[in-house]
Amino acid sequence: MEQIKTTAPPVYVIWAEGWTDGPLSGQNGYLAENGARLFFTGKEAAELKIHDLRNGCLNKHPAAGYHCINFNGSSLPDQDLTVEAIRTYDLQPDFDPEDYVATGQAYGNTGGGCMVGTMAFRLPSLDRSVWVNCSDEGVVITSADCVWNEDHSGSWKRYEDVLLFQADFQASQPEDLGAWLPMVREALRYTAEQELSRLGKTLKIPASWQSLMDTPQPAGPEMTSLC
């Protein structure tokens, strides 16, 4: 009779610890999100989640640190720390709004009929890059460490993990951008220029956002295409 393997595969979890002297100091537990503790059947998937959390921090003082561990052999306390609690602090921009470098740009159809202008910016103080994506509906800012499904990996499923900021033009004002304002201004101008030169029409956005583009801006360095 053929022997049947009955050993369960390893299950990985992430142990999160609030940094000492940080907003979550003294808090720790298994990482949970959307009301459920996160379990991973592969170590790489758990490490990718940690990578996204670290790259989603918009200041020099992350709220928490992370450890990937084998849940089957864990003897840690049965308590949790949520992604939502961590991102409450990590998504608060704490960098100089003028300390950025535009490194690339692209304009095209997302596939759903919506034309989007994208600019890549490097934030030297945080040692990371972001993408600012503008359309006639709003602006979305994401970490630039995710290549959108070009490798057919289903990376679009990671959207919530790499999303840093979003604003709907009809429901928001430029003042809501905070430290993102200078970068969004550049991306909007680029999108409007492409809309006019390629499609022969003006970018239709509310007057308050249009006035943001009208603000004088010094010429910057020439950028490369993201394509």
C-alpha positions as protocol buffer text, in pm:
chain_id: "A"
residue {
  index: 1
  type: MET
  ca { x: 0 y: 0 z: 0 }
}
residue {
  index: 2
  type: GLU
  ca { x: 135 y: 341 z: -98 }
}
residue {
  index: 3
  type: GLN
  ca { x: 228 y: 555 z: 199 }
}
residue {
  index: 4
  type: ILE
  ca { x: 30 y: 877 z: 225 }
}
residue {
  index: 5
  type: LYS
  ca { x: 204 y: 1192 z: 344 }
}
residue {
  index: 6
  type: THR
  ca { x: 1 y: 1355 z: 618 }
}
residue {
  index: 7
  type: THR
  ca { x: 242 y: 1626 z: 730 }
}
residue {
  index: 8
  type: ALA
  ca { x: 85 y: 1969 z: 697 }
}
residue {
  index: 9
  type: PRO
  ca { x: 282 y: 2221 z: 490 }
}
residue {
  index: 10
  type: PRO
  ca { x: 441 y: 2511 z: 677 }
}
residue {
  index: 11
  type: VAL
  ca { x: 223 y: 2814 z: 737 }
}
residue {
  index: 12
  type: TYR
  ca { x: 386 y: 3153 z: 778 }
}
residue {
  index: 13
  type: VAL
  ca { x: 269 y: 3460 z: 964 }
}
residue {
  index: 14
  type: ILE
  ca { x: 413 y: 3805 z: 1026 }
}
residue {
  index: 15
  type: TRP
  ca { x: 490 y: 3921 z: 1378 }
}
residue {
  index: 16
  type: ALA
  ca { x: 465 y: 4300 z: 1402 }
}
residue {
  index: 17
  type: GLU
  ca { x: 617 y: 4508 z: 1682 }
}
residue {
  index: 18
  type: GLY
  ca { x: 562 y: 4879 z: 1743 }
}
residue {
  index: 19
  type: TRP
  ca { x: 895 y: 5061 z: 1755 }
}
residue {
  index: 20
  type: THR
  ca { x: 1007 y: 5193 z: 2092 }
}
residue {
  index: 21
  type: ASP
  ca { x: 923 y: 5563 z: 2131 }
}
residue {
  index: 22
  type: GLY
  ca { x: 693 y: 5537 z: 1827 }
}
residue {
  index: 23
  type: PRO
  ca { x: 314 y: 5578 z: 1814 }
}
residue {
  index: 24
  type: LEU
  ca { x: 260 y: 5201 z: 1859 }
}
residue {
  index: 25
  type: SER
  ca { x: 527 y: 5153 z: 2126 }
}
residue {
  index: 26
  type: GLY
  ca { x: 447 y: 4853 z: 2344 }
}
residue {
  index: 27
  type: GLN
  ca { x: 202 y: 4704 z: 2095 }
}
residue {
  index: 28
  type: ASN
  ca { x: 282 y: 4383 z: 1910 }
}
residue {
  index: 29
  type: GLY
  ca { x: 110 y: 4081 z: 1764 }
}
residue {
  index: 30
  type: TYR
  ca { x: 43 y: 3872 z: 1455 }
}
residue {
  index: 31
  type: LEU
  ca { x: -28 y: 4094 z: 1156 }
}
residue {
  index: 32
  type: ALA
  ca { x: -399 y: 4115 z: 1073 }
}
residue {
  index: 33
  type: GLU
  ca { x: -588 y: 4299 z: 800 }
}
residue {
  index: 34
  type: ASN
  ca { x: -956 y: 4351 z: 715 }
}
residue {
  index: 35
  type: GLY
  ca { x: -1060 y: 4177 z: 1035 }
}
residue {
  index: 36
  type: ALA
  ca { x: -856 y: 3860 z: 981 }
}
residue {
  index: 37
  type: ARG
  ca { x: -511 y: 3737 z: 1080 }
}
residue {
  index: 38
  type: LEU
  ca { x: -286 y: 3698 z: 776 }
}
residue {
  index: 39
  type: PHE
  ca { x: -158 y: 3347 z: 697 }
}
residue {
  index: 40
  type: PHE
  ca { x: 78 y: 3263 z: 410 }
}
residue {
  index: 41
  type: THR
  ca { x: 145 y: 2920 z: 259 }
}
residue {
  index: 42
  type: GLY
  ca { x: 481 y: 3042 z: 124 }
}
residue {
  index: 43
  type: LYS
  ca { x: 757 y: 3239 z: 291 }
}
residue {
  index: 44
  type: GLU
  ca { x: 808 y: 3453 z: -20 }
}
residue {
  index: 45
  type: ALA
  ca { x: 447 y: 3578 z: -5 }
}
residue {
  index: 46
  type: ALA
  ca { x: 492 y: 3682 z: 359 }
}
residue {
  index: 47
  type: GLU
  ca { x: 819 y: 3859 z: 279 }
}
residue {
  index: 48
  type: LEU
  ca { x: 654 y: 4040 z: -13 }
}
residue {
  index: 49
  type: LYS
  ca { x: 388 y: 4171 z: 226 }
}
residue {
  index: 50
  type: ILE
  ca { x: 663 y: 4298 z: 458 }
}
residue {
  index: 51
  type: HIS
  ca { x: 837 y: 4459 z: 159 }
}
residue {
  index: 52
  type: ASP
  ca { x: 518 y: 4644 z: 62 }
}
residue {
  index: 53
  type: LEU
  ca { x: 456 y: 4763 z: 418 }
}
residue {
  index: 54
  type: ARG
  ca { x: 808 y: 4901 z: 449 }
}
residue {
  index: 55
  type: ASN
  ca { x: 791 y: 5073 z: 111 }
}
residue {
  index: 56
  type: GLY
  ca { x: 453 y: 5220 z: 194 }
}
residue {
  index: 57
  type: CYS
  ca { x: 594 y: 5417 z: 485 }
}
residue {
  index: 58
  type: LEU
  ca { x: 609 y: 5787 z: 395 }
}
residue {
  index: 59
  type: ASN
  ca { x: 833 y: 5904 z: 676 }
}
residue {
  index: 60
  type: LYS
  ca { x: 1169 y: 5820 z: 830 }
}
residue {
  index: 61
  type: HIS
  ca { x: 1014 y: 5667 z: 1142 }
}
residue {
  index: 62
  type: PRO
  ca { x: 804 y: 5357 z: 1061 }
}
residue {
  index: 63
  type: ALA
  ca { x: 543 y: 5268 z: 1320 }
}
residue {
  index: 64
  type: ALA
  ca { x: 638 y: 4899 z: 1333 }
}
residue {
  index: 65
  type: GLY
  ca { x: 898 y: 4637 z: 1249 }
}
residue {
  index: 66
  type: TYR
  ca { x: 823 y: 4291 z: 1107 }
}
residue {
  index: 67
  type: HIS
  ca { x: 940 y: 3931 z: 1134 }
}
residue {
  index: 68
  type: CYS
  ca { x: 832 y: 3640 z: 913 }
}
residue {
  index: 69
  type: ILE
  ca { x: 790 y: 3327 z: 1127 }
}
residue {
  index: 70
  type: ASN
  ca { x: 666 y: 2969 z: 1093 }
}
residue {
  index: 71
  type: PHE
  ca { x: 328 y: 2969 z: 1264 }
}
residue {
  index: 72
  type: ASN
  ca { x: 335 y: 2595 z: 1325 }
}
residue {
  index: 73
  type: GLY
  ca { x: 628 y: 2633 z: 1561 }
}
residue {
  index: 74
  type: SER
  ca { x: 546 y: 2970 z: 1709 }
}
residue {
  index: 75
  type: SER
  ca { x: 522 y: 3016 z: 2083 }
}
residue {
  index: 76
  type: LEU
  ca { x: 436 y: 3386 z: 2066 }
}
residue {
  index: 77
  type: PRO
  ca { x: 136 y: 3533 z: 2251 }
}
residue {
  index: 78
  type: ASP
  ca { x: -204 y: 3499 z: 2085 }
}
residue {
  index: 79
  type: GLN
  ca { x: -253 y: 3867 z: 2000 }
}
residue {
  index: 80
  type: ASP
  ca { x: -273 y: 4076 z: 1684 }
}
residue {
  index: 81
  type: LEU
  ca { x: -161 y: 4411 z: 1542 }
}
residue {
  index: 82
  type: THR
  ca { x: -350 y: 4539 z: 1239 }
}
residue {
  index: 83
  type: VAL
  ca { x: -224 y: 4678 z: 910 }
}
residue {
  index: 84
  type: GLU
  ca { x: -486 y: 4951 z: 942 }
}
residue {
  index: 85
  type: ALA
  ca { x: -341 y: 5071 z: 1275 }
}
residue {
  index: 86
  type: ILE
  ca { x: 12 y: 5074 z: 1132 }
}
residue {
  index: 87
  type: ARG
  ca { x: -80 y: 5255 z: 809 }
}
residue {
  index: 88
  type: THR
  ca { x: -265 y: 5523 z: 1007 }
}
residue {
  index: 89
  type: TYR
  ca { x: 82 y: 5652 z: 1094 }
}
residue {
  index: 90
  type: ASP
  ca { x: 296 y: 5523 z: 807 }
}
residue {
  index: 91
  type: LEU
  ca { x: 83 y: 5692 z: 540 }
}
residue {
  index: 92
  type: GLN
  ca { x: 127 y: 6036 z: 695 }
}
residue {
  index: 93
  type: PRO
  ca { x: 384 y: 6208 z: 467 }
}
residue {
  index: 94
  type: ASP
  ca { x: 680 y: 6344 z: 659 }
}
residue {
  index: 95
  type: PHE
  ca { x: 918 y: 6463 z: 388 }
}
residue {
  index: 96
  type: ASP
  ca { x: 1012 y: 6796 z: 233 }
}
residue {
  index: 97
  type: PRO
  ca { x: 750 y: 6863 z: -41 }
}
residue {
  index: 98
  type: GLU
  ca { x: 1020 y: 7020 z: -260 }
}
residue {
  index: 99
  type: ASP
  ca { x: 1275 y: 6743 z: -209 }
}
residue {
  index: 100
  type: TYR
  ca { x: 1197 y: 6519 z: -506 }
}
residue {
  index: 101
  type: VAL
  ca { x: 1336 y: 6438 z: -849 }
}
residue {
  index: 102
  type: ALA
  ca { x: 1120 y: 6362 z: -1154 }
}
residue {
  index: 103
  type: THR
  ca { x: 1275 y: 6057 z: -1322 }
}
residue {
  index: 104
  type: GLY
  ca { x: 1030 y: 5941 z: -1587 }
}
residue {
  index: 105
  type: GLN
  ca { x: 693 y: 5981 z: -1754 }
}
residue {
  index: 106
  type: ALA
  ca { x: 439 y: 5790 z: -1963 }
}
residue {
  index: 107
  type: TYR
  ca { x: 94 y: 5852 z: -2111 }
}
residue {
  index: 108
  type: GLY
  ca { x: -153 y: 5593 z: -2232 }
}
residue {
  index: 109
  type: ASN
  ca { x: -478 y: 5400 z: -2208 }
}
residue {
  index: 110
  type: THR
  ca { x: -526 y: 5186 z: -1900 }
}
residue {
  index: 111
  type: GLY
  ca { x: -727 y: 4939 z: -2104 }
}
residue {
  index: 112
  type: GLY
  ca { x: -1064 y: 5063 z: -1988 }
}
residue {
  index: 113
  type: GLY
  ca { x: -1079 y: 5369 z: -2208 }
}
residue {
  index: 114
  type: CYS
  ca { x: -932 y: 5604 z: -1948 }
}
residue {
  index: 115
  type: MET
  ca { x: -623 y: 5800 z: -2054 }
}
residue {
  index: 116
  type: VAL
  ca { x: -368 y: 5839 z: -1775 }
}
residue {
  index: 117
  type: GLY
  ca { x: -53 y: 6044 z: -1743 }
}
residue {
  index: 118
  type: THR
  ca { x: 207 y: 5895 z: -1510 }
}
residue {
  index: 119
  type: MET
  ca { x: 521 y: 6053 z: -1369 }
}
residue {
  index: 120
  type: ALA
  ca { x: 784 y: 5877 z: -1159 }
}
residue {
  index: 121
  type: PHE
  ca { x: 942 y: 6070 z: -874 }
}
residue {
  index: 122
  type: ARG
  ca { x: 1235 y: 5984 z: -650 }
}
residue {
  index: 123
  type: LEU
  ca { x: 1215 y: 6088 z: -283 }
}
residue {
  index: 124
  type: PRO
  ca { x: 1583 y: 6105 z: -174 }
}
residue {
  index: 125
  type: SER
  ca { x: 1508 y: 6150 z: 197 }
}
residue {
  index: 126
  type: LEU
  ca { x: 1308 y: 5825 z: 203 }
}
residue {
  index: 127
  type: ASP
  ca { x: 1526 y: 5641 z: -52 }
}
residue {
  index: 128
  type: ARG
  ca { x: 1225 y: 5528 z: -256 }
}
residue {
  index: 129
  type: SER
  ca { x: 1026 y: 5613 z: -566 }
}
residue {
  index: 130
  type: VAL
  ca { x: 657 y: 5675 z: -630 }
}
residue {
  index: 131
  type: TRP
  ca { x: 428 y: 5693 z: -931 }
}
residue {
  index: 132
  type: VAL
  ca { x: 180 y: 5981 z: -960 }
}
residue {
  index: 133
  type: ASN
  ca { x: -103 y: 5884 z: -1197 }
}
residue {
  index: 134
  type: CYS
  ca { x: -347 y: 6151 z: -1323 }
}
residue {
  index: 135
  type: SER
  ca { x: -661 y: 6131 z: -1535 }
}
residue {
  index: 136
  type: ASP
  ca { x: -962 y: 6359 z: -1580 }
}
residue {
  index: 137
  type: GLU
  ca { x: -1119 y: 6188 z: -1276 }
}
residue {
  index: 138
  type: GLY
  ca { x: -852 y: 6215 z: -1010 }
}
residue {
  index: 139
  type: VAL
  ca { x: -502 y: 6131 z: -895 }
}
residue {
  index: 140
  type: VAL
  ca { x: -363 y: 5805 z: -756 }
}
residue {
  index: 141
  type: ILE
  ca { x: -17 y: 5774 z: -600 }
}
residue {
  index: 142
  type: THR
  ca { x: 146 y: 5433 z: -559 }
}
residue {
  index: 143
  type: SER
  ca { x: 478 y: 5287 z: -461 }
}
residue {
  index: 144
  type: ALA
  ca { x: 693 y: 5234 z: -770 }
}
residue {
  index: 145
  type: ASP
  ca { x: 820 y: 4900 z: -643 }
}
residue {
  index: 146
  type: CYS
  ca { x: 541 y: 4704 z: -810 }
}
residue {
  index: 147
  type: VAL
  ca { x: 544 y: 4630 z: -1184 }
}
residue {
  index: 148
  type: TRP
  ca { x: 177 y: 4615 z: -1283 }
}
residue {
  index: 149
  type: ASN
  ca { x: 129 y: 4258 z: -1401 }
}
residue {
  index: 150
  type: GLU
  ca { x: 390 y: 4277 z: -1677 }
}
residue {
  index: 151
  type: ASP
  ca { x: 512 y: 3937 z: -1558 }
}
residue {
  index: 152
  type: HIS
  ca { x: 153 y: 3798 z: -1549 }
}
residue {
  index: 153
  type: SER
  ca { x: 186 y: 3751 z: -1175 }
}
residue {
  index: 154
  type: GLY
  ca { x: -151 y: 3903 z: -1092 }
}
residue {
  index: 155
  type: SER
  ca { x: 24 y: 4198 z: -931 }
}
residue {
  index: 156
  type: TRP
  ca { x: -291 y: 4411 z: -969 }
}
residue {
  index: 157
  type: LYS
  ca { x: -413 y: 4220 z: -663 }
}
residue {
  index: 158
  type: ARG
  ca { x: -146 y: 4410 z: -467 }
}
residue {
  index: 159
  type: TYR
  ca { x: -309 y: 4745 z: -542 }
}
residue {
  index: 160
  type: GLU
  ca { x: -416 y: 4807 z: -181 }
}
residue {
  index: 161
  type: ASP
  ca { x: -67 y: 4719 z: -59 }
}
residue {
  index: 162
  type: VAL
  ca { x: 111 y: 4975 z: -278 }
}
residue {
  index: 163
  type: LEU
  ca { x: -156 y: 5249 z: -274 }
}
residue {
  index: 164
  type: LEU
  ca { x: -24 y: 5559 z: -94 }
}
residue {
  index: 165
  type: PHE
  ca { x: -282 y: 5827 z: -173 }
}
residue {
  index: 166
  type: GLN
  ca { x: -582 y: 5893 z: -394 }
}
residue {
  index: 167
  type: ALA
  ca { x: -810 y: 6190 z: -454 }
}
residue {
  index: 168
  type: ASP
  ca { x: -1123 y: 6233 z: -665 }
}
residue {
  index: 169
  type: PHE
  ca { x: -1128 y: 6575 z: -831 }
}
residue {
  index: 170
  type: GLN
  ca { x: -1501 y: 6615 z: -767 }
}
residue {
  index: 171
  type: ALA
  ca { x: -1476 y: 6534 z: -396 }
}
residue {
  index: 172
  type: SER
  ca { x: -1136 y: 6682 z: -306 }
}
residue {
  index: 173
  type: GLN
  ca { x: -944 y: 7008 z: -323 }
}
residue {
  index: 174
  type: PRO
  ca { x: -573 y: 7067 z: -399 }
}
residue {
  index: 175
  type: GLU
  ca { x: -523 y: 7159 z: -32 }
}
residue {
  index: 176
  type: ASP
  ca { x: -595 y: 6793 z: 53 }
}
residue {
  index: 177
  type: LEU
  ca { x: -273 y: 6689 z: -121 }
}
residue {
  index: 178
  type: GLY
  ca { x: -40 y: 6808 z: 154 }
}
residue {
  index: 179
  type: ALA
  ca { x: 320 y: 6720 z: 70 }
}
residue {
  index: 180
  type: TRP
  ca { x: 211 y: 6560 z: -259 }
}
residue {
  index: 181
  type: LEU
  ca { x: 98 y: 6894 z: -410 }
}
residue {
  index: 182
  type: PRO
  ca { x: 416 y: 6989 z: -605 }
}
residue {
  index: 183
  type: MET
  ca { x: 446 y: 6640 z: -759 }
}
residue {
  index: 184
  type: VAL
  ca { x: 77 y: 6625 z: -850 }
}
residue {
  index: 185
  type: ARG
  ca { x: 105 y: 6969 z: -1011 }
}
residue {
  index: 186
  type: GLU
  ca { x: 384 y: 6841 z: -1237 }
}
residue {
  index: 187
  type: ALA
  ca { x: 194 y: 6523 z: -1323 }
}
residue {
  index: 188
  type: LEU
  ca { x: -123 y: 6716 z: -1403 }
}
residue {
  index: 189
  type: ARG
  ca { x: 65 y: 6952 z: -1632 }
}
residue {
  index: 190
  type: TYR
  ca { x: 225 y: 6661 z: -1811 }
}
residue {
  index: 191
  type: THR
  ca { x: -113 y: 6489 z: -1851 }
}
residue {
  index: 192
  type: ALA
  ca { x: -276 y: 6808 z: -1985 }
}
residue {
  index: 193
  type: GLU
  ca { x: 9 y: 6858 z: -2235 }
}
residue {
  index: 194
  type: GLN
  ca { x: -27 y: 6502 z: -2362 }
}
residue {
  index: 195
  type: GLU
  ca { x: -405 y: 6531 z: -2384 }
}
residue {
  index: 196
  type: LEU
  ca { x: -370 y: 6842 z: -2599 }
}
residue {
  index: 197
  type: SER
  ca { x: -85 y: 6725 z: -2824 }
}
residue {
  index: 198
  type: ARG
  ca { x: -209 y: 6369 z: -2881 }
}
residue {
  index: 199
  type: LEU
  ca { x: -587 y: 6404 z: -2867 }
}
residue {
  index: 200
  type: GLY
  ca { x: -627 y: 6771 z: -2950 }
}
residue {
  index: 201
  type: LYS
  ca { x: -842 y: 6848 z: -2648 }
}
residue {
  index: 202
  type: THR
  ca { x: -809 y: 7016 z: -2311 }
}
residue {
  index: 203
  type: LEU
  ca { x: -801 y: 6821 z: -1986 }
}
residue {
  index: 204
  type: LYS
  ca { x: -1144 y: 6878 z: -1828 }
}
residue {
  index: 205
  type: ILE
  ca { x: -1106 y: 6906 z: -1451 }
}
residue {
  index: 206
  type: PRO
  ca { x: -1269 y: 7132 z: -1187 }
}
residue {
  index: 207
  type: ALA
  ca { x: -1156 y: 7496 z: -1176 }
}
residue {
  index: 208
  type: SER
  ca { x: -977 y: 7458 z: -842 }
}
residue {
  index: 209
  type: TRP
  ca { x: -755 y: 7184 z: -986 }
}
residue {
  index: 210
  type: GLN
  ca { x: -708 y: 7376 z: -1310 }
}
residue {
  index: 211
  type: SER
  ca { x: -578 y: 7673 z: -1110 }
}
residue {
  index: 212
  type: LEU
  ca { x: -321 y: 7442 z: -950 }
}
residue {
  index: 213
  type: MET
  ca { x: -169 y: 7383 z: -1294 }
}
residue {
  index: 214
  type: ASP
  ca { x: -169 y: 7755 z: -1369 }
}
residue {
  index: 215
  type: THR
  ca { x: 71 y: 7824 z: -1080 }
}
residue {
  index: 216
  type: PRO
  ca { x: 416 y: 7921 z: -1221 }
}
residue {
  index: 217
  type: GLN
  ca { x: 679 y: 7651 z: -1195 }
}
residue {
  index: 218
  type: PRO
  ca { x: 1052 y: 7657 z: -1282 }
}
residue {
  index: 219
  type: ALA
  ca { x: 1165 y: 7430 z: -1563 }
}
residue {
  index: 220
  type: GLY
  ca { x: 1302 y: 7099 z: -1440 }
}
residue {
  index: 221
  type: PRO
  ca { x: 1549 y: 6847 z: -1585 }
}
residue {
  index: 222
  type: GLU
  ca { x: 1456 y: 6644 z: -1891 }
}
residue {
  index: 223
  type: MET
  ca { x: 1293 y: 6311 z: -1806 }
}
residue {
  index: 224
  type: THR
  ca { x: 1299 y: 5965 z: -1955 }
}
residue {
  index: 225
  type: SER
  ca { x: 999 y: 5768 z: -2073 }
}
residue {
  index: 226
  type: LEU
  ca { x: 863 y: 5494 z: -1846 }
}
residue {
  index: 227
  type: CYS
  ca { x: 767 y: 5282 z: -2146 }
}
